[in-house]
Amino acid sequence: MRPERFTDSDYIVTWDMLPSMEDAPGSGKLDGNRWESMTRMRRVGTVGLLLLGGLLLALDPFSIPAARWLREGDALWAEGRVLSARKAYQKALPLRPADPALWHRLARLHMVLGELEEAEAAWARAAKRGDPWAARGQAELATRRGDREEAQRRWEDWARRYPEDLEAYARWAEAALALGDEVGARAAWEAGLARRPDDPMFRFRLGLLQGATDPKGAWVLLNGLPSPLSGWADLLPDPAQPSTLRRWGLALVGGRYWGEARVALARWLEQDPGDPIARSAMGYVLGRLGQEGEPWLQQALSGAEAPPEAHYFAGLYLLERGRYAEAQERFAAAYQRDPHPVYAMEQGRAAMLAGDLLTAERWLRQAATDAPGNVEVWNALATLYLGHQIGLGKGIEAALEILQRDPQRVEGYEWLGWARYLQGDFVEAERLLQQATGMAPGRASAHYRLGVVMAAKGRWTEARRLLERTVLLDPTGDFGSRAIRMLHRIP
């Protein structure tokens, strides 16, 4: 059976005009002289082909192996196997050191792994060699580093140069909001909305931003949106009732729209600068935006009778900064003033993060007693018992409570699957954890735990794929670190 074509990554040569054995003398298709002539042509063509291939390899002797490593790296990247992809790209680098596409791939990979200095150097090389997308990578790098001013400048420049990249408008607006630049954020959302007038997210975020300053205009933007986004129109402040602006700001805090919450709370505090709850909420919001919020918290707690909400927001701020013992004090003070189950749950979470598991159990059990229908409490208990492996039976109870109260909560499947693994039931563990990863493809902990199960079953290829996927999803976090350590132990 003859080859139809000879292929290379750079050129293709077809054989369709050359004779085959089916055309040999005696077949009735060619006479002897014609056969010899065609055979000579075939030999000349083969020699010419070899000479051409040799010439191309002489001009770029590494192009073929480099292309192979690039293809392998791209395939591994598509599977989420970032560590293996890096090895492939690094093998291609000495062969194509001037290739901007290769530097682009390396920069993107360093970004994913949280290697920001290496990413900066790779983006610079890609840009120097003519990669137009390097500018976007540098904008992403500024965002990751928390350099808000540079991020805003770079995202705005990118959005104006490449208006079809709709995500760029959101990144531009988020950087502006982190700086408190309400005008810049509005310009970003309006530019995105002008580019895509029917995009519900642009209308929604612009409506949230305008809610504090132009409730009527915000209502027009929000009211026509699909549910549940349209529900925010009912929460908009009423100019005739100034206190509703405070409610709007706190609703934005609950929705985790930190930049918009900052704008609304600042407007309210202009009217009532002594409001301790708004001040503590502002401190917490500033902390979530990567800025210093402690002065606001200190002012909110300066009075002898600070409300429990002020202690609660102060506790959340301290929790985000890893000051777990101080956070416990704030949540305990909030619970003392108002025995709300949320304050008990947060006190338990803070104690768990501080490593005081007995105190954590006591507070979380108190929260479960006060609010048995709160799924978050049962999830915290499952984290305590199964995450720290201190009570398998109690952990299974908590996981089943999650599933009973909310069958769509992925944490229930993940914790129950992990419990089955700890019991040695690898088949059921795999089934439950497969369901968890299917429900939440971006959940690093579920991928890590499923990878552990696959390793326990001796399915090394699948385990390696899942663990590398974990690194992609959580490169600088706890599960990413665990996955890297385990990958070193897999044969």
C-alpha positions as CSV (number, residue, x, y, z in Angstrom):
1,M,0.0,0.0,0.0
2,R,1.7,3.2,-1.2
3,P,1.8,6.4,0.8
4,E,-0.6,9.1,-0.5
5,R,1.5,12.0,0.7
6,F,4.6,13.0,2.6
7,T,3.9,15.6,5.3
8,D,5.9,18.0,7.3
9,S,4.8,20.8,9.6
10,D,6.0,23.3,6.9
11,Y,5.1,21.7,3.5
12,I,3.2,18.9,1.8
13,V,4.3,17.0,-1.3
14,T,1.7,14.7,-3.0
15,W,2.5,11.5,-4.9
16,D,-0.7,11.3,-6.9
17,M,1.0,11.6,-10.3
18,L,3.6,8.9,-9.7
19,P,3.1,5.2,-10.8
20,S,2.3,2.4,-8.4
21,M,2.7,-1.4,-8.6
22,E,-0.8,-1.5,-9.9
23,D,0.5,0.2,-13.1
24,A,3.5,-2.3,-13.6
25,P,4.0,-4.0,-17.0
26,G,1.6,-6.9,-17.4
27,S,-1.1,-5.0,-15.7
28,G,-2.3,-3.8,-19.1
29,K,-2.0,-0.1,-18.1
30,L,1.6,0.8,-19.2
31,D,4.0,-0.7,-21.7
32,G,7.6,-1.5,-20.6
33,N,9.2,1.8,-22.0
34,R,6.6,3.9,-20.3
35,W,7.0,2.0,-17.1
36,E,10.8,2.6,-17.1
37,S,10.3,6.2,-17.9
38,M,7.8,6.7,-15.1
39,T,10.0,4.7,-12.7
40,R,12.9,7.1,-13.4
41,M,10.6,10.0,-12.8
42,R,9.6,8.5,-9.5
43,R,13.3,8.1,-8.5
44,V,14.1,11.6,-9.6
45,G,11.1,12.9,-7.7
46,T,12.1,11.0,-4.6
47,V,15.7,12.3,-4.7
48,G,14.4,15.8,-5.3
49,L,12.1,15.4,-2.3
50,L,14.9,14.3,-0.1
51,L,17.1,17.1,-1.3
52,L,14.3,19.6,-0.6
53,G,13.7,18.2,2.9
54,G,17.4,18.3,3.5
55,L,17.6,21.9,2.3
56,L,14.7,23.0,4.6
57,L,16.2,21.2,7.5
58,A,19.6,22.9,6.8
59,L,17.9,26.3,6.9
60,D,16.0,25.4,10.1
61,P,17.2,22.1,11.4
62,F,15.0,22.3,14.6
63,S,11.7,23.3,13.1
64,I,10.3,19.7,12.9
65,P,11.1,18.7,16.5
66,A,10.1,22.1,17.8
67,A,6.7,21.9,16.1
68,R,6.3,18.4,17.7
69,W,7.0,19.8,21.2
70,L,4.7,22.7,20.6
71,R,1.9,20.4,19.5
72,E,2.4,18.2,22.5
73,G,2.4,21.1,24.8
74,D,-0.8,22.5,23.4
75,A,-2.5,19.2,23.7
76,L,-1.4,18.9,27.3
77,W,-2.5,22.5,28.0
78,A,-5.9,21.7,26.6
79,E,-6.3,18.8,29.0
80,G,-5.3,21.1,31.9
81,R,-2.0,19.3,32.4
82,V,0.0,22.5,32.9
83,L,3.1,21.0,34.5
84,S,3.5,18.5,31.6
85,A,2.8,21.3,29.1
86,R,5.6,23.4,30.7
87,K,8.1,20.5,30.1
88,A,7.1,20.3,26.5
89,Y,7.4,24.0,25.9
90,Q,10.8,24.1,27.7
91,K,12.0,21.4,25.3
92,A,10.9,23.5,22.3
93,L,12.5,26.7,23.7
94,P,16.1,26.0,22.8
95,L,15.0,25.1,19.3
96,R,12.9,28.2,18.7
97,P,14.2,30.9,21.0
98,A,12.9,33.7,18.8
99,D,9.4,32.4,18.3
100,P,6.9,34.9,19.8
101,A,4.1,32.3,20.0
102,L,6.3,30.1,22.2
103,W,7.1,33.0,24.5
104,H,3.3,33.7,24.6
105,R,2.6,30.1,25.7
106,L,5.3,30.2,28.4
107,A,4.1,33.5,29.7
108,R,0.5,32.3,29.9
109,L,1.7,29.2,31.7
110,H,3.7,31.1,34.2
111,M,0.7,33.3,34.9
112,V,-1.5,30.3,35.6
113,L,1.1,28.9,38.0
114,G,1.4,32.2,39.8
115,E,5.1,32.6,38.7
116,L,4.7,36.4,38.1
117,E,8.3,37.4,37.7
118,E,8.8,34.7,35.1
119,A,5.6,35.7,33.4
120,E,6.7,39.3,33.2
121,A,10.0,38.3,31.5
122,A,8.2,36.0,29.1
123,W,5.5,38.6,28.2
124,A,8.3,41.2,27.6
125,R,10.1,38.7,25.2
126,A,6.8,37.9,23.4
127,A,6.0,41.7,23.0
128,K,9.6,42.4,21.7
129,R,9.2,39.7,19.1
130,G,5.8,41.0,17.8
131,D,3.1,39.2,19.8
132,P,0.1,41.6,19.8
133,W,-1.6,39.7,22.6
134,A,1.3,40.3,25.0
135,A,-0.3,43.7,25.9
136,R,-3.3,41.8,27.2
137,G,-1.0,39.5,29.2
138,Q,0.7,42.5,30.7
139,A,-2.7,43.9,31.7
140,E,-3.6,40.6,33.4
141,L,-0.2,40.6,35.1
142,A,-0.8,44.1,36.6
143,T,-4.2,42.9,37.9
144,R,-2.6,39.9,39.5
145,R,0.0,42.0,41.2
146,G,-2.5,44.4,42.6
147,D,-1.1,47.4,40.7
148,R,-4.6,49.0,40.1
149,E,-3.4,52.1,38.3
150,E,-1.3,50.2,35.7
151,A,-4.1,47.6,35.4
152,Q,-6.7,50.3,34.7
153,R,-4.5,52.0,32.1
154,R,-3.5,48.8,30.4
155,W,-7.1,47.3,30.3
156,E,-8.5,50.6,29.0
157,D,-5.9,50.7,26.3
158,W,-6.5,47.1,25.3
159,A,-10.3,47.5,25.2
160,R,-10.0,50.5,23.0
161,R,-7.6,48.8,20.6
162,Y,-9.5,45.5,20.6
163,P,-13.2,46.4,21.3
164,E,-14.3,42.8,20.4
165,D,-12.7,41.5,23.6
166,L,-15.7,42.0,25.9
167,E,-14.0,40.8,29.0
168,A,-11.5,43.7,28.8
169,Y,-14.3,46.2,29.6
170,A,-15.1,44.4,32.8
171,R,-11.4,44.2,33.8
172,W,-11.1,47.9,33.1
173,A,-14.1,48.7,35.3
174,E,-13.0,46.5,38.1
175,A,-9.6,48.1,38.2
176,A,-11.2,51.5,38.3
177,L,-13.6,50.6,41.1
178,A,-10.7,49.2,43.1
179,L,-9.2,52.7,42.9
180,G,-12.5,54.4,43.8
181,D,-12.6,55.9,40.3
182,E,-16.3,55.9,39.8
183,V,-16.0,58.0,36.5
184,G,-13.5,55.5,35.0
185,A,-15.7,52.5,35.9
186,R,-18.8,54.1,34.4
187,A,-16.8,54.9,31.2
188,A,-15.8,51.2,31.0
189,W,-19.3,49.9,31.4
190,E,-20.8,52.4,29.0
191,A,-18.1,51.6,26.4
192,G,-19.0,47.9,26.7
193,L,-22.7,48.6,26.5
194,A,-22.2,50.7,23.4
195,R,-20.3,47.8,21.9
196,R,-22.9,45.2,22.9
197,P,-26.2,46.9,23.7
198,D,-28.0,43.7,24.5
199,D,-25.5,42.2,26.9
200,P,-27.3,41.8,30.2
201,M,-24.1,41.9,32.3
202,F,-23.0,45.3,31.1
203,R,-26.5,46.7,31.8
204,F,-26.5,45.0,35.2
205,R,-23.2,46.3,36.4
206,L,-23.8,49.8,35.1
207,G,-27.2,49.7,36.9
208,L,-25.5,48.7,40.2
209,L,-23.0,51.5,39.8
210,Q,-25.6,54.1,39.1
211,G,-27.9,52.9,41.9
212,A,-26.3,55.2,44.5
213,T,-26.3,58.4,42.3
214,D,-29.1,57.9,39.8
215,P,-31.7,55.4,41.1
216,K,-34.2,56.2,38.3
217,G,-31.6,55.6,35.6
218,A,-30.5,52.5,37.4
219,W,-34.1,51.2,37.5
220,V,-34.4,51.5,33.7
221,L,-31.3,49.4,33.3
222,L,-32.1,46.8,35.9
223,N,-35.9,46.4,35.5
224,G,-35.8,44.8,32.0
225,L,-33.2,42.2,32.9
226,P,-33.9,38.5,33.3
227,S,-34.4,37.2,36.9
228,P,-32.7,37.2,39.3
229,L,-30.8,40.2,38.1
230,S,-34.0,42.2,37.8
231,G,-34.7,41.7,41.5
232,W,-32.0,44.3,42.3
233,A,-34.4,47.0,41.0
234,D,-36.6,46.4,44.0
235,L,-33.6,47.2,46.3
236,L,-32.7,50.5,44.7
237,P,-32.6,53.5,47.1
238,D,-35.6,55.9,47.3
239,P,-34.5,59.5,47.2
240,A,-37.4,60.3,49.4
241,Q,-36.1,58.0,52.1
242,P,-32.3,58.7,52.7
243,S,-31.8,55.6,54.9
244,T,-32.5,53.3,51.9
245,L,-29.1,54.3,50.5
246,R,-27.6,52.5,53.5
247,R,-29.6,49.4,52.8
248,W,-28.5,49.5,49.1
249,G,-24.8,49.7,50.1
250,L,-25.2,46.8,52.5
251,A,-27.0,44.7,49.9
252,L,-24.1,45.3,47.5
253,V,-21.7,44.0,50.2
254,G,-23.8,40.9,50.6
255,G,-23.7,40.4,46.8
256,R,-19.9,40.8,46.9
257,Y,-20.0,43.7,44.5
258,W,-17.2,45.4,46.4
259,G,-16.5,48.4,44.1
260,E,-20.1,49.4,43.8
261,A,-20.6,48.9,47.5
262,R,-17.8,51.3,48.2
263,V,-19.4,54.0,46.1
264,A,-22.8,53.5,47.8
265,L,-21.4,53.4,51.3
266,A,-19.3,56.5,50.7
267,R,-22.5,58.4,49.6
268,W,-24.3,57.3,52.7
269,L,-21.5,58.2,55.0
270,E,-21.5,61.7,53.6
271,Q,-25.0,62.0,55.0
272,D,-24.4,60.1,58.3
273,P,-20.6,60.0,59.0
274,G,-21.1,58.5,62.4
275,D,-22.9,55.3,61.4
276,P,-20.8,52.5,62.9
277,I,-22.3,49.7,60.8
278,A,-21.7,51.6,57.5
279,R,-18.2,52.5,58.7
280,S,-17.3,48.9,59.6
281,A,-18.8,47.7,56.3
282,M,-16.7,50.2,54.5
283,G,-13.5,49.0,56.2
284,Y,-14.4,45.4,55.2
285,V,-15.0,46.4,51.6
286,L,-11.8,48.3,51.4
287,G,-10.0,45.2,52.6
288,R,-11.6,43.1,49.9
289,L,-10.4,45.6,47.4
290,G,-6.8,45.2,48.6
291,Q,-6.7,48.4,50.6
292,E,-6.3,49.4,54.2
293,G,-9.6,49.3,56.0
294,E,-8.6,49.1,59.7
295,P,-9.0,52.9,60.4
296,W,-12.7,52.6,59.5
297,L,-13.1,49.6,61.7
298,Q,-11.4,51.3,64.7
299,Q,-13.7,54.2,64.3
300,A,-16.8,51.9,64.1
301,L,-15.7,50.1,67.3
302,S,-14.7,53.2,69.3
303,G,-18.0,53.6,71.0
304,A,-18.8,51.7,74.2
305,E,-21.9,50.1,72.7
306,A,-20.7,49.2,69.2
307,P,-23.5,47.2,67.4
308,P,-22.9,43.5,66.7
309,E,-22.8,44.1,63.0
310,A,-19.7,46.3,63.5
311,H,-18.0,43.5,65.3
312,Y,-19.1,41.1,62.6
313,F,-17.6,43.1,59.7
314,A,-14.4,43.7,61.7
315,G,-14.2,39.9,62.2
316,L,-14.6,39.2,58.5
317,Y,-11.8,41.8,57.8
318,L,-9.4,40.1,60.3
319,L,-10.3,36.7,59.0
320,E,-9.3,37.7,55.4
321,R,-6.0,38.8,56.7
322,G,-5.2,35.6,58.6
323,R,-5.6,37.2,62.1
324,Y,-7.7,34.4,63.4
325,A,-7.4,34.9,67.1
326,E,-8.5,38.6,66.8
327,A,-11.3,37.5,64.4
328,Q,-12.6,35.1,67.1
329,E,-12.7,38.0,69.6
330,R,-14.8,40.1,67.2
331,F,-17.3,37.3,66.4
332,A,-17.6,36.4,70.1
333,A,-18.4,40.0,70.9
334,A,-21.0,40.1,68.1
335,Y,-22.6,36.9,69.5
336,Q,-22.6,38.2,73.0
337,R,-24.6,41.2,71.9
338,D,-26.9,39.2,69.5
339,P,-26.8,35.4,69.7
340,H,-27.2,35.0,65.9
341,P,-26.2,31.7,64.4
342,V,-24.1,33.4,61.7
343,Y,-21.9,34.9,64.4
344,A,-21.5,31.5,66.0
345,M,-20.6,29.9,62.7
346,E,-18.0,32.5,61.9
347,Q,-16.5,32.1,65.3
348,G,-16.3,28.4,64.7
349,R,-14.6,29.0,61.2
350,A,-12.1,31.3,62.7
351,A,-11.2,28.8,65.5
352,M,-10.9,26.1,62.9
353,L,-8.5,28.2,60.8
354,A,-6.5,28.9,64.0
355,G,-6.2,25.2,64.6
356,D,-8.4,25.2,67.7
357,L,-10.6,22.3,66.6
358,L,-12.4,21.8,69.9
359,T,-13.5,25.4,70.1
360,A,-14.5,25.2,66.5
361,E,-16.7,22.2,67.1
362,R,-18.4,23.8,70.0
363,W,-19.3,27.0,68.1
364,L,-20.3,25.2,64.9
365,R,-22.5,22.8,66.9
366,Q,-24.1,25.8,68.6
367,A,-24.8,27.3,65.2
368,A,-26.3,24.0,64.0
369,T,-28.6,24.0,67.0
370,D,-29.7,27.6,66.5
371,A,-30.2,27.2,62.7
372,P,-30.5,23.5,61.7
373,G,-31.6,24.4,58.2
374,N,-28.6,26.5,57.4
375,V,-26.6,24.5,54.9
376,E,-23.5,26.6,55.4
377,V,-23.2,25.5,59.0
378,W,-23.3,21.8,58.0
379,N,-20.7,22.5,55.3
380,A,-18.5,24.0,57.9
381,L,-19.0,21.0,60.2
382,A,-18.1,18.6,57.3
383,T,-15.0,20.6,56.7
384,L,-14.1,20.3,60.3
385,Y,-14.6,16.5,60.6
386,L,-13.6,15.3,57.1
387,G,-11.2,18.0,56.1
388,H,-9.2,17.5,59.4
389,Q,-10.1,13.8,59.6
390,I,-11.2,13.9,63.3
391,G,-14.6,12.4,63.1
392,L,-15.6,10.2,60.2
393,G,-19.1,9.4,61.4
394,K,-19.9,13.0,62.3
395,G,-18.5,14.1,59.0
396,I,-20.8,11.7,57.1
397,E,-23.7,13.0,59.1
398,A,-22.9,16.5,58.1
399,A,-22.4,15.6,54.4
400,L,-25.8,13.9,54.4
401,E,-27.4,16.9,56.0
402,I,-26.1,19.0,53.1
403,L,-27.5,16.7,50.5
404,Q,-30.8,16.4,52.3
405,R,-31.3,20.1,52.5
406,D,-29.9,21.1,49.1
407,P,-29.3,18.2,46.7
408,Q,-27.6,20.6,44.2
409,R,-24.8,21.6,46.6
410,V,-21.6,20.2,45.2
411,E,-20.0,20.2,48.7
412,G,-22.3,17.4,49.8
413,Y,-21.1,15.1,47.0
414,E,-17.5,16.0,47.5
415,W,-17.5,15.5,51.3
416,L,-19.5,12.3,51.1
417,G,-17.1,11.0,48.4
418,W,-14.1,11.9,50.5
419,A,-15.7,10.1,53.5
420,R,-16.1,6.9,51.3
421,Y,-12.5,7.1,50.3
422,L,-11.5,7.4,54.0
423,Q,-13.6,4.3,54.6
424,G,-11.8,2.4,51.9
425,D,-14.8,2.3,49.5
426,F,-12.9,3.6,46.4
427,V,-15.7,2.7,43.9
428,E,-18.3,4.8,45.7
429,A,-15.8,7.5,46.3
430,E,-15.0,7.7,42.6
431,R,-18.7,7.9,41.7
432,L,-19.4,10.7,44.1
433,L,-16.3,12.7,43.3
434,Q,-16.9,12.3,39.6
435,Q,-20.3,13.8,40.2
436,A,-18.8,16.7,42.1
437,T,-16.3,17.5,39.4
438,G,-19.0,17.3,36.8
439,M,-21.2,19.7,38.8
440,A,-18.3,22.2,39.4
441,P,-15.5,21.8,36.8
442,G,-13.6,24.7,38.3
443,R,-13.5,23.3,41.9
444,A,-9.9,22.5,42.7
445,S,-10.6,20.5,45.9
446,A,-12.9,18.1,44.1
447,H,-10.3,17.4,41.4
448,Y,-7.6,16.9,44.0
449,R,-9.6,14.4,46.0
450,L,-10.6,12.5,42.9
451,G,-7.0,12.4,41.9
452,V,-6.1,10.9,45.3
453,V,-8.8,8.2,44.8
454,M,-7.4,7.4,41.3
455,A,-3.9,7.1,42.7
456,A,-5.2,4.8,45.4
457,K,-6.7,2.6,42.7
458,G,-3.4,2.6,40.8
459,R,-4.8,4.5,37.8
460,W,-1.8,6.7,37.5
461,T,-2.5,8.4,34.2
462,E,-5.9,9.6,35.4
463,A,-4.5,10.6,38.8
464,R,-1.8,12.7,37.1
465,R,-4.3,14.4,34.8
466,L,-6.6,15.3,37.8
467,L,-3.7,16.6,39.9
468,E,-2.3,18.7,37.2
469,R,-5.8,20.1,36.6
470,T,-5.8,21.0,40.4
471,V,-2.6,22.9,39.9
472,L,-4.2,24.8,37.0
473,L,-7.3,25.7,39.1
474,D,-5.4,26.5,42.3
475,P,-1.8,27.3,41.4
476,T,-0.8,29.2,44.6
477,G,-3.4,27.8,47.0
478,D,-3.4,24.9,49.4
479,F,-4.8,22.3,47.0
480,G,-2.4,23.3,44.2
481,S,0.5,22.8,46.6
482,R,-0.8,19.4,47.8
483,A,-1.3,18.3,44.2
484,I,2.3,19.3,43.3
485,R,3.7,17.3,46.2
486,M,1.6,14.3,45.3
487,L,2.7,14.5,41.6
488,H,6.3,14.0,42.7
489,R,5.3,10.7,44.4
490,I,3.3,9.3,41.5
491,P,5.3,6.8,39.4
